[in-house]
Amino acid sequence: MTDSKSSAGARHYPLQGVRVLDLTHIYNGPYATFLMAMAGAEVVKLEPPTGEHLRHRAESTGAEVPFAMLNANKRSVTLDFKSDRGRKLLRAMATKADVFVENFAPGVLDRNGIGYENLSAVNSTLIYASATGYGLSGPYRDYPAMDLTVQAMSGVIATTGFPEGLPVKAGPAVADFFGGVHLYGAIVTALFDRERTGAGRLVEISMQESTYASLSSSIGQYFKNPASPPPRTGNSHSGFAEAPYNVYPALDGYVAVVGNHDAHFQRLLRIMGREDLAEDPRFVGLAARASNIEAVDDLVSNWTRTRKKSEVAAQLIAARIPSAPVREISEVVNDEHMHARGALEWIDHPRYGRIAVQRSPMRFSGTDPIPLEPSADLGADNDEVYADWLGLDEDKLRSLREAGVI
C-alpha cells in the first residue's frame, strides 16, 4: 500500500493508500471498484486503446450515464494487453498494486499471460479478484454470461411475473450488481487477511452464486412441496406467507402495502373504516389472511383506488404500516431524501451534462464523503499514471503511443 492522501484531504478513509488496477467492464466489476474508490482507494481503470464496452454502447444506446455512474473517481489509462509491450507494462503495474480486478470470461487473461499465476509470480502480496457468470470451475464455467442469462439460470426469471403470464426478468440488472457487491466484499475480506498474513491470494465470485440467496422465499416454497414448482406470485409475497402484501391501484398510479402482522392489519381496517371485519375469520391471523389473499387484496384495492398514491402512503406510514408509492424513475432521480443524505449528487459532467450520480451506500464514521469526480475521458491519465507508477519519461510514453500500446 502507498501513503497517498485521499482527495478530500488528510482524513483517513478505510481504503486510503490501496492501489487498484481495474481491468473490468460493463457493470459488476466497475461497480465493485467504484465502491473501492469511494472508500478511498486509488483506482486506475485500464482500458484497451479503443475503450471498454460500455463506452461503445454509450455512442449508440445512451449508456453514457451508466458509464459515468460506475466510473467516477477513477483514473483512466489505456493499454493493449494483448501486445508484448502491453503485457510487460501491465506486469510492471501489478508490482506496484495491491489489488487487480477483472471480469473477463474464464481463461482469457491466462491465455494472454496476465492471469493469477502470472501476476502473483511478480507480486506475491497481490489480491487478484475475478468476477464471472458461473465461476472459474464447474460444468457451466465456460457458458457465456450476461445479466439476463444469469437471471434465467439462477431462477430469478422463473419466479418473476404473474402466474397466468410469461416469466419475466427483473427490471434492474440484479445479477450484475449482486455480483459487484459480493466482489467488493471478497476483495476487502482478502485485504483484511493480508494485513494479518502478508500474503495475497486469488478471490472469485460468480453472478449465479451471488443471486441464489435472494430467492430464499421461493426456495422455502420449493422445500415445502418439492413435487410442485413454486408459482410466480406477481407482486404478492414469494412464499404466499403475508397478506396484504401487494401493489394496489390508486387514482394516479400504484401504492405498495405490507401487513406482516396482526397489529398492522387491525390498524389498516381502522384507517379504511372497516372495523366491522376485525373478527371476520378470513382475516383473523396471518395464516388465515394468507389463505384468503384474493379477498384481502380486493378489500385493500377497493379503498386505495379512490385515493392518490401519496395520500395512501402518508396515511399508512403515519400509522406505522409499511407502505410506499410506486414511483417513476423521474421521481427516484429527484428523491429529496437521497439528495438530503448526499446519497445522490447533481454534477455537471463535462461530457454528459447535468446528471445525478450515486455515492457509495457504505458510510464511514469520522470521515466526510469523498468528493465526486466525473468519469475521465479515455486515457486521460496515461502520462501521469505511467510516469508516477513506473517512472516512464516522455520519450518512452511517445514510443508507446506511436506503437498503439497506449
TILUM-382061 format. One record per residue (C-alpha): residue in three letters; residue number from 1; x, y, z. Coordinates in nm, 2 decimals, padded with zeros to 4 digits. Each point is the difference from the previous one (the first is absolute). Example, Ala and Ser with C-alpha at 12.3 -4.5 7.8 and 13.67 -1.06 7.14 Angstrom:
# TILUM-382061
<"ALA" 1 <01.23 -00.45 00.78>>,
<"SER" 2 <00.14 00.34 -00.07>>,
# end
This chain:
# TILUM-382061
<"MET" 1 <00.00 00.00 00.00>>,
<"THR" 2 <00.11 00.36 -00.06>>,
<"ASP" 3 <-00.01 00.29 00.23>>,
<"SER" 4 <-00.21 00.22 -00.23>>,
<"LYS" 5 <-00.26 00.23 00.15>>,
<"SER" 6 <-00.36 00.00 -00.11>>,
<"SER" 7 <-00.13 00.27 -00.23>>,
<"ALA" 8 <-00.20 00.14 00.29>>,
<"GLY" 9 <00.31 00.08 00.20>>,
<"ALA" 10 <00.19 -00.16 00.29>>,
<"ARG" 11 <-00.29 -00.19 00.15>>,
<"HIS" 12 <00.03 -00.37 00.00>>,
<"TYR" 13 <-00.23 -00.21 -00.22>>,
<"PRO" 14 <-00.03 -00.38 00.05>>,
<"LEU" 15 <00.17 -00.08 -00.33>>,
<"GLN" 16 <00.23 00.30 -00.01>>,
<"GLY" 17 <00.34 -00.10 -00.14>>,
<"VAL" 18 <-00.14 -00.31 -00.18>>,
<"ARG" 19 <00.10 -00.01 -00.37>>,
<"VAL" 20 <-00.24 -00.17 -00.23>>,
<"LEU" 21 <00.04 -00.11 -00.37>>,
<"ASP" 22 <-00.34 -00.02 -00.15>>,
<"LEU" 23 <-00.03 -00.21 -00.31>>,
<"THR" 24 <-00.38 -00.03 00.02>>,
<"HIS" 25 <-00.28 00.10 -00.23>>,
<"ILE" 26 <-00.38 00.05 -00.02>>,
<"TYR" 27 <-00.16 -00.03 00.35>>,
<"ASN" 28 <00.11 -00.24 00.27>>,
<"GLY" 29 <00.38 00.06 00.00>>,
<"PRO" 30 <-00.03 00.38 -00.05>>,
<"TYR" 31 <-00.25 00.02 00.29>>,
<"ALA" 32 <00.23 -00.19 00.24>>,
<"THR" 33 <00.30 00.23 -00.09>>,
<"PHE" 34 <-00.22 00.31 00.02>>,
<"LEU" 35 <-00.09 -00.10 00.36>>,
<"MET" 36 <00.38 -00.04 00.07>>,
<"ALA" 37 <00.07 00.35 -00.15>>,
<"MET" 38 <-00.27 00.15 00.23>>,
<"ALA" 39 <00.16 -00.17 00.30>>,
<"GLY" 40 <00.33 00.18 -00.08>>,
<"ALA" 41 <00.18 -00.24 -00.23>>,
<"GLU" 42 <00.20 00.12 -00.30>>,
<"VAL" 43 <-00.17 -00.17 -00.29>>,
<"VAL" 44 <00.17 00.00 -00.35>>,
<"LYS" 45 <-00.24 -00.12 -00.26>>,
<"LEU" 46 <00.20 -00.19 -00.27>>,
<"GLU" 47 <-00.18 00.01 -00.34>>,
<"PRO" 48 <00.09 -00.12 -00.35>>,
<"PRO" 49 <00.10 00.30 -00.22>>,
<"THR" 50 <-00.35 -00.01 -00.15>>,
<"GLY" 51 <-00.17 00.01 00.34>>,
<"GLU" 52 <-00.20 -00.25 00.20>>,
<"HIS" 53 <-00.34 -00.14 -00.13>>,
<"LEU" 54 <-00.22 00.25 00.19>>,
<"ARG" 55 <00.17 00.29 -00.17>>,
<"HIS" 56 <-00.10 -00.15 -00.34>>,
<"ARG" 57 <-00.35 -00.06 00.12>>,
<"ALA" 58 <-00.02 00.37 00.10>>,
<"GLU" 59 <00.06 00.11 -00.36>>,
<"SER" 60 <-00.32 -00.18 -00.12>>,
<"THR" 61 <-00.23 -00.08 00.29>>,
<"GLY" 62 <00.03 00.28 00.25>>,
<"ALA" 63 <00.21 -00.20 00.24>>,
<"GLU" 64 <00.21 00.30 00.08>>,
<"VAL" 65 <-00.16 00.07 00.34>>,
<"PRO" 66 <00.05 -00.36 00.12>>,
<"PHE" 67 <00.36 00.03 -00.10>>,
<"ALA" 68 <00.03 00.32 00.19>>,
<"MET" 69 <-00.17 -00.14 00.31>>,
<"LEU" 70 <00.23 -00.31 00.02>>,
<"ASN" 71 <00.33 00.17 -00.08>>,
<"ALA" 72 <00.00 00.32 00.20>>,
<"ASN" 73 <00.31 00.06 00.21>>,
<"LYS" 74 <00.22 -00.23 -00.21>>,
<"ARG" 75 <00.30 00.08 -00.21>>,
<"SER" 76 <-00.01 -00.11 -00.37>>,
<"VAL" 77 <00.30 -00.17 -00.16>>,
<"THR" 78 <00.01 -00.18 -00.33>>,
<"LEU" 79 <00.19 -00.31 -00.07>>,
<"ASP" 80 <00.01 -00.27 -00.27>>,
<"PHE" 81 <00.06 -00.30 00.23>>,
<"LYS" 82 <00.00 -00.24 -00.30>>,
<"SER" 83 <00.33 00.15 -00.12>>,
<"ASP" 84 <00.34 -00.11 00.14>>,
<"ARG" 85 <00.08 00.36 00.11>>,
<"GLY" 86 <-00.35 00.03 00.15>>,
<"ARG" 87 <00.03 -00.32 00.20>>,
<"LYS" 88 <00.34 00.11 00.13>>,
<"LEU" 89 <-00.14 00.34 00.11>>,
<"LEU" 90 <-00.30 -00.17 00.17>>,
<"ARG" 91 <00.23 -00.23 00.19>>,
<"ALA" 92 <00.21 00.29 00.11>>,
<"MET" 93 <-00.31 00.19 00.12>>,
<"ALA" 94 <-00.10 -00.31 00.19>>,
<"THR" 95 <00.32 00.01 00.21>>,
<"LYS" 96 <-00.12 00.34 00.12>>,
<"ALA" 97 <-00.36 -00.10 00.07>>,
<"ASP" 98 <-00.19 -00.14 00.30>>,
<"VAL" 99 <-00.30 -00.13 -00.20>>,
<"PHE" 100 <-00.06 -00.11 -00.35>>,
<"VAL" 101 <-00.36 -00.04 -00.11>>,
<"GLU" 102 <-00.13 -00.16 -00.32>>,
<"ASN" 103 <-00.33 -00.14 -00.13>>,
<"PHE" 104 <00.10 -00.17 -00.32>>,
<"ALA" 105 <-00.12 -00.34 -00.10>>,
<"PRO" 106 <00.20 -00.28 00.18>>,
<"GLY" 107 <00.34 -00.06 -00.16>>,
<"VAL" 108 <00.01 00.31 -00.21>>,
<"LEU" 109 <00.27 00.18 00.20>>,
<"ASP" 110 <00.19 -00.33 00.07>>,
<"ARG" 111 <00.03 -00.04 -00.38>>,
<"ASN" 112 <00.14 00.35 -00.02>>,
<"GLY" 113 <00.26 -00.06 00.27>>,
<"ILE" 114 <-00.16 00.23 00.26>>,
<"GLY" 115 <-00.20 -00.26 00.20>>,
<"TYR" 116 <00.03 -00.06 00.37>>,
<"GLU" 117 <00.31 -00.22 -00.02>>,
<"ASN" 118 <00.18 00.25 -00.22>>,
<"LEU" 119 <-00.07 00.31 00.22>>,
<"SER" 120 <00.04 -00.17 00.33>>,
<"ALA" 121 <00.34 -00.11 -00.11>>,
<"VAL" 122 <00.11 00.36 -00.03>>,
<"ASN" 123 <-00.19 00.12 00.31>>,
<"SER" 124 <-00.07 -00.26 00.27>>,
<"THR" 125 <-00.21 00.25 00.20>>,
<"LEU" 126 <-00.24 00.08 -00.28>>,
<"ILE" 127 <-00.37 -00.06 00.05>>,
<"TYR" 128 <-00.12 -00.13 -00.34>>,
<"ALA" 129 <-00.38 00.02 -00.02>>,
<"SER" 130 <-00.20 -00.17 -00.27>>,
<"ALA" 131 <-00.37 00.04 -00.07>>,
<"THR" 132 <-00.17 -00.24 -00.25>>,
<"GLY" 133 <-00.35 -00.11 -00.08>>,
<"TYR" 134 <00.03 -00.36 00.14>>,
<"GLY" 135 <00.34 -00.02 00.16>>,
<"LEU" 136 <00.35 -00.12 -00.09>>,
<"SER" 137 <-00.09 -00.36 00.03>>,
<"GLY" 138 <-00.29 -00.23 -00.05>>,
<"PRO" 139 <-00.22 -00.12 -00.29>>,
<"TYR" 140 <-00.12 00.35 -00.09>>,
<"ARG" 141 <00.34 00.16 00.02>>,
<"ASP" 142 <00.02 00.09 -00.37>>,
<"TYR" 143 <-00.37 00.10 -00.05>>,
<"PRO" 144 <-00.03 00.36 -00.14>>,
<"ALA" 145 <-00.15 00.21 00.27>>,
<"MET" 146 <-00.19 00.33 00.00>>,
<"ASP" 147 <-00.25 00.12 00.26>>,
<"LEU" 148 <-00.30 -00.13 -00.19>>,
<"THR" 149 <00.15 -00.35 -00.04>>,
<"VAL" 150 <00.11 -00.02 00.36>>,
<"GLN" 151 <-00.35 00.11 00.11>>,
<"ALA" 152 <-00.14 -00.29 -00.21>>,
<"MET" 153 <00.25 -00.26 00.14>>,
<"SER" 154 <-00.03 00.11 00.36>>,
<"GLY" 155 <-00.38 -00.01 00.03>>,
<"VAL" 156 <-00.07 00.37 00.00>>,
<"ILE" 157 <-00.20 00.00 -00.32>>,
<"ALA" 158 <-00.20 -00.32 00.09>>,
<"THR" 159 <-00.12 00.17 00.32>>,
<"THR" 160 <-00.07 00.35 -00.15>>,
<"GLY" 161 <-00.34 00.09 -00.15>>,
<"PHE" 162 <-00.36 -00.11 00.04>>,
<"PRO" 163 <-00.10 -00.36 00.00>>,
<"GLU" 164 <-00.23 00.04 -00.30>>,
<"GLY" 165 <00.27 00.17 -00.20>>,
<"LEU" 166 <00.35 -00.05 -00.14>>,
<"PRO" 167 <00.30 -00.01 00.23>>,
<"VAL" 168 <00.18 00.34 -00.02>>,
<"LYS" 169 <00.34 00.13 00.10>>,
<"ALA" 170 <00.04 00.23 00.30>>,
<"GLY" 171 <00.01 00.36 -00.12>>,
<"PRO" 172 <00.34 00.09 00.16>>,
<"ALA" 173 <00.32 -00.19 -00.09>>,
<"VAL" 174 <-00.02 -00.19 00.32>>,
<"ALA" 175 <00.25 -00.27 -00.08>>,
<"ASP" 176 <00.26 00.25 -00.11>>,
<"PHE" 177 <-00.03 00.22 00.30>>,
<"PHE" 178 <-00.04 -00.28 00.25>>,
<"GLY" 179 <00.33 -00.13 -00.15>>,
<"GLY" 180 <00.16 00.34 00.04>>,
<"VAL" 181 <-00.09 00.03 00.36>>,
<"HIS" 182 <00.13 -00.35 00.08>>,
<"LEU" 183 <00.32 00.07 -00.20>>,
<"TYR" 184 <00.07 00.31 00.21>>,
<"GLY" 185 <-00.06 -00.21 00.32>>,
<"ALA" 186 <00.24 -00.27 -00.12>>,
<"ILE" 187 <00.27 00.25 -00.08>>,
<"VAL" 188 <-00.02 00.19 00.33>>,
<"THR" 189 <-00.01 -00.33 00.19>>,
<"ALA" 190 <00.32 -00.11 -00.17>>,
<"LEU" 191 <00.16 00.33 00.07>>,
<"PHE" 192 <-00.09 -00.05 00.37>>,
<"ASP" 193 <00.16 -00.34 -00.01>>,
<"ARG" 194 <00.31 00.13 -00.17>>,
<"GLU" 195 <00.05 00.25 00.28>>,
<"ARG" 196 <00.04 -00.30 00.24>>,
<"THR" 197 <00.19 -00.24 -00.22>>,
<"GLY" 198 <00.18 00.22 -00.26>>,
<"ALA" 199 <-00.11 -00.23 -00.28>>,
<"GLY" 200 <-00.21 00.07 -00.30>>,
<"ARG" 201 <-00.25 -00.24 -00.15>>,
<"LEU" 202 <-00.25 -00.06 -00.28>>,
<"VAL" 203 <-00.36 00.08 00.09>>,
<"GLU" 204 <-00.29 -00.06 -00.23>>,
<"ILE" 205 <-00.38 00.05 -00.01>>,
<"SER" 206 <-00.26 -00.13 -00.25>>,
<"MET" 207 <-00.31 00.19 -00.08>>,
<"GLN" 208 <-00.21 -00.31 00.02>>,
<"GLU" 209 <00.11 -00.08 00.36>>,
<"SER" 210 <-00.03 00.37 00.10>>,
<"THR" 211 <-00.37 -00.01 -00.10>>,
<"TYR" 212 <-00.11 -00.33 00.16>>,
<"ALA" 213 <-00.07 00.11 00.36>>,
<"SER" 214 <-00.23 00.28 -00.13>>,
<"LEU" 215 <-00.25 -00.28 -00.10>>,
<"SER" 216 <-00.04 -00.12 00.36>>,
<"SER" 217 <-00.38 00.04 00.01>>,
<"SER" 218 <-00.05 -00.20 -00.32>>,
<"ILE" 219 <00.26 -00.26 00.11>>,
<"GLY" 220 <-00.20 -00.04 00.32>>,
<"GLN" 221 <-00.31 -00.06 -00.20>>,
<"TYR" 222 <00.18 -00.27 -00.20>>,
<"PHE" 223 <00.12 -00.19 00.30>>,
<"LYS" 224 <-00.35 00.02 00.15>>,
<"ASN" 225 <-00.13 -00.19 -00.31>>,
<"PRO" 226 <00.28 -00.12 -00.22>>,
<"ALA" 227 <-00.24 -00.17 -00.24>>,
<"SER" 228 <-00.16 00.33 -00.11>>,
<"PRO" 229 <00.22 00.29 -00.13>>,
<"PRO" 230 <-00.07 00.32 00.19>>,
<"PRO" 231 <-00.23 00.22 -00.21>>,
<"ARG" 232 <00.07 00.35 -00.11>>,
<"THR" 233 <-00.17 00.23 00.25>>,
<"GLY" 234 <-00.01 00.34 -00.18>>,
<"ASN" 235 <00.02 00.26 00.26>>,
<"SER" 236 <-00.11 -00.23 00.28>>,
<"HIS" 237 <00.25 -00.15 00.25>>,
<"SER" 238 <00.22 -00.26 -00.17>>,
<"GLY" 239 <-00.09 -00.25 00.28>>,
<"PHE" 240 <-00.37 00.09 00.01>>,
<"ALA" 241 <00.07 00.06 00.37>>,
<"GLU" 242 <-00.13 00.35 00.05>>,
<"ALA" 243 <-00.32 00.20 -00.08>>,
<"PRO" 244 <-00.05 00.27 -00.08>>,
<"TYR" 245 <00.33 00.00 -00.20>>,
<"ASN" 246 <-00.05 00.15 -00.34>>,
<"VAL" 247 <00.00 00.30 -00.23>>,
<"TYR" 248 <-00.35 00.15 00.00>>,
<"PRO" 249 <-00.17 00.25 -00.25>>,
<"ALA" 250 <-00.04 00.36 00.09>>,
<"LEU" 251 <-00.15 00.30 -00.18>>,
<"ASP" 252 <00.34 00.11 -00.14>>,
<"GLY" 253 <00.20 -00.33 -00.01>>,
<"TYR" 254 <00.07 -00.27 00.25>>,
<"VAL" 255 <00.10 -00.04 00.37>>,
<"ALA" 256 <00.18 -00.28 00.17>>,
<"VAL" 257 <-00.15 -00.12 00.33>>,
<"VAL" 258 <00.13 -00.27 00.24>>,
<"GLY" 259 <-00.18 -00.13 00.31>>,
<"ASN" 260 <00.23 -00.26 00.15>>,
<"HIS" 261 <-00.17 -00.04 00.34>>,
<"ASP" 262 <-00.34 00.04 00.16>>,
<"ALA" 263 <00.06 00.34 00.14>>,
<"HIS" 264 <00.07 00.14 -00.35>>,
<"PHE" 265 <-00.33 -00.15 -00.13>>,
<"GLN" 266 <-00.21 00.13 00.29>>,
<"ARG" 267 <00.14 00.35 -00.05>>,
<"LEU" 268 <-00.07 -00.03 -00.37>>,
<"LEU" 269 <-00.36 -00.10 00.06>>,
<"ARG" 270 <-00.05 00.31 00.22>>,
<"ILE" 271 <00.15 00.23 -00.26>>,
<"MET" 272 <-00.22 -00.15 -00.27>>,
<"GLY" 273 <-00.31 00.02 00.22>>,
<"ARG" 274 <-00.05 -00.37 00.00>>,
<"GLU" 275 <00.02 -00.09 00.37>>,
<"ASP" 276 <-00.30 -00.22 -00.07>>,
<"LEU" 277 <00.24 -00.25 -00.15>>,
<"ALA" 278 <00.22 -00.02 00.31>>,
<"GLU" 279 <-00.15 -00.34 00.11>>,
<"ASP" 280 <-00.06 -00.14 -00.35>>,
<"PRO" 281 <00.16 -00.35 00.01>>,
<"ARG" 282 <00.15 00.06 -00.35>>,
<"PHE" 283 <00.22 00.28 00.14>>,
<"VAL" 284 <00.08 -00.10 00.35>>,
<"GLY" 285 <00.36 -00.11 00.02>>,
<"LEU" 286 <00.28 00.00 -00.26>>,
<"ALA" 287 <-00.07 -00.36 -00.11>>,
<"ALA" 288 <-00.37 00.08 -00.07>>,
<"ARG" 289 <00.08 00.31 -00.20>>,
<"ALA" 290 <00.27 -00.18 -00.20>>,
<"SER" 291 <-00.27 -00.27 -00.08>>,
<"ASN" 292 <-00.24 00.27 -00.12>>,
<"ILE" 293 <00.25 00.22 -00.19>>,
<"GLU" 294 <-00.25 00.09 -00.27>>,
<"ALA" 295 <-00.26 00.12 00.25>>,
<"VAL" 296 <00.26 00.21 00.18>>,
<"ASP" 297 <00.12 00.15 -00.33>>,
<"ASP" 298 <-00.35 00.09 -00.11>>,
<"LEU" 299 <-00.07 00.16 00.34>>,
<"VAL" 300 <00.31 00.22 -00.02>>,
<"SER" 301 <-00.03 00.08 -00.37>>,
<"ASN" 302 <-00.35 00.13 00.04>>,
<"TRP" 303 <00.13 00.25 00.25>>,
<"THR" 304 <00.33 00.10 -00.17>>,
<"ARG" 305 <-00.15 00.06 -00.35>>,
<"THR" 306 <-00.21 00.29 00.14>>,
<"ARG" 307 <00.31 00.19 00.12>>,
<"LYS" 308 <00.33 00.14 -00.13>>,
<"LYS" 309 <00.30 -00.22 00.06>>,
<"SER" 310 <00.19 00.26 00.21>>,
<"GLU" 311 <-00.31 00.04 00.22>>,
<"VAL" 312 <-00.03 -00.37 00.06>>,
<"ALA" 313 <00.37 -00.04 00.08>>,
<"ALA" 314 <00.00 00.30 00.23>>,
<"GLN" 315 <-00.30 -00.13 00.20>>,
<"LEU" 316 <00.14 -00.35 00.04>>,
<"ILE" 317 <00.35 00.12 00.08>>,
<"ALA" 318 <-00.14 00.22 00.27>>,
<"ALA" 319 <-00.17 -00.31 00.15>>,
<"ARG" 320 <00.33 -00.19 -00.02>>,
<"ILE" 321 <-00.13 -00.23 -00.28>>,
<"PRO" 322 <00.27 -00.06 -00.26>>,
<"SER" 323 <-00.11 00.18 -00.32>>,
<"ALA" 324 <00.15 00.19 -00.29>>,
<"PRO" 325 <-00.12 00.16 -00.32>>,
<"VAL" 326 <00.12 -00.18 -00.32>>,
<"ARG" 327 <00.23 00.27 -00.14>>,
<"GLU" 328 <00.11 00.06 -00.35>>,
<"ILE" 329 <00.38 00.04 -00.08>>,
<"SER" 330 <-00.05 00.38 -00.03>>,
<"GLU" 331 <-00.11 00.00 00.37>>,
<"VAL" 332 <00.28 -00.23 00.11>>,
<"VAL" 333 <00.27 00.21 -00.16>>,
<"ASN" 334 <-00.13 00.31 00.18>>,
<"ASP" 335 <-00.06 -00.17 00.33>>,
<"GLU" 336 <00.02 00.26 00.27>>,
<"HIS" 337 <00.11 -00.25 00.27>>,
<"MET" 338 <00.30 -00.14 -00.20>>,
<"HIS" 339 <00.11 00.35 -00.10>>,
<"ALA" 340 <-00.03 00.12 00.36>>,
<"ARG" 341 <00.22 -00.28 00.12>>,
<"GLY" 342 <00.25 00.06 -00.28>>,
<"ALA" 343 <-00.07 -00.35 -00.14>>,
<"LEU" 344 <-00.08 00.17 -00.33>>,
<"GLU" 345 <00.18 00.31 -00.13>>,
<"TRP" 346 <-00.06 00.21 -00.31>>,
<"ILE" 347 <00.32 00.05 -00.19>>,
<"ASP" 348 <00.08 00.19 -00.33>>,
<"HIS" 349 <00.18 -00.27 -00.19>>,
<"PRO" 350 <00.23 00.15 -00.27>>,
<"ARG" 351 <-00.12 -00.25 -00.26>>,
<"TYR" 352 <-00.35 -00.10 00.11>>,
<"GLY" 353 <-00.14 00.31 00.15>>,
<"ARG" 354 <-00.19 00.04 00.33>>,
<"ILE" 355 <-00.07 -00.35 00.15>>,
<"ALA" 356 <-00.08 -00.14 00.34>>,
<"VAL" 357 <00.28 -00.24 00.11>>,
<"GLN" 358 <-00.02 -00.24 00.29>>,
<"ARG" 359 <00.26 -00.02 00.28>>,
<"SER" 360 <00.10 -00.32 00.17>>,
<"PRO" 361 <-00.28 -00.14 00.23>>,
<"MET" 362 <00.28 -00.07 00.25>>,
<"ARG" 363 <00.07 00.27 00.25>>,
<"PHE" 364 <00.30 00.03 00.23>>,
<"SER" 365 <-00.01 00.19 00.33>>,
<"GLY" 366 <00.25 00.28 00.05>>,
<"THR" 367 <00.04 00.08 -00.37>>,
<"ASP" 368 <-00.20 00.21 -00.24>>,
<"PRO" 369 <-00.10 -00.16 -00.32>>,
<"ILE" 370 <00.27 00.02 -00.27>>,
<"PRO" 371 <-00.08 00.28 -00.25>>,
<"LEU" 372 <-00.14 -00.15 -00.33>>,
<"GLU" 373 <00.22 00.04 -00.30>>,
<"PRO" 374 <-00.15 -00.05 -00.34>>,
<"SER" 375 <00.10 -00.31 -00.20>>,
<"ALA" 376 <00.31 00.07 -00.20>>,
<"ASP" 377 <00.04 00.02 -00.38>>,
<"LEU" 378 <00.16 -00.31 -00.15>>,
<"GLY" 379 <00.38 00.00 00.08>>,
<"ALA" 380 <-00.02 00.34 00.17>>,
<"ASP" 381 <00.25 -00.11 00.27>>,
<"ASN" 382 <00.24 -00.20 -00.21>>,
<"ASP" 383 <00.30 00.23 00.04>>,
<"GLU" 384 <-00.05 00.07 00.36>>,
<"VAL" 385 <-00.06 -00.36 00.11>>,
<"TYR" 386 <00.27 -00.17 -00.20>>,
<"ALA" 387 <00.25 00.27 00.10>>,
<"ASP" 388 <-00.11 -00.02 00.37>>,
<"TRP" 389 <-00.01 -00.38 00.03>>,
<"LEU" 390 <00.27 -00.11 -00.24>>,
<"GLY" 391 <00.22 00.31 -00.04>>,
<"LEU" 392 <-00.04 00.01 -00.38>>,
<"ASP" 393 <00.13 00.32 -00.17>>,
<"GLU" 394 <-00.16 00.18 -00.29>>,
<"ASP" 395 <00.21 -00.18 -00.26>>,
<"LYS" 396 <-00.12 -00.34 00.12>>,
<"LEU" 397 <-00.36 00.12 00.02>>,
<"ARG" 398 <00.02 00.14 -00.35>>,
<"SER" 399 <00.14 -00.34 -00.12>>,
<"LEU" 400 <-00.29 -00.19 00.16>>,
<"ARG" 401 <-00.25 00.24 -00.15>>,
<"GLU" 402 <00.15 -00.03 -00.35>>,
<"ALA" 403 <00.00 -00.38 00.03>>,
<"GLY" 404 <-00.37 00.00 00.10>>,
<"VAL" 405 <00.08 -00.17 00.34>>,
<"ILE" 406 <-00.16 00.29 00.18>>,
# end
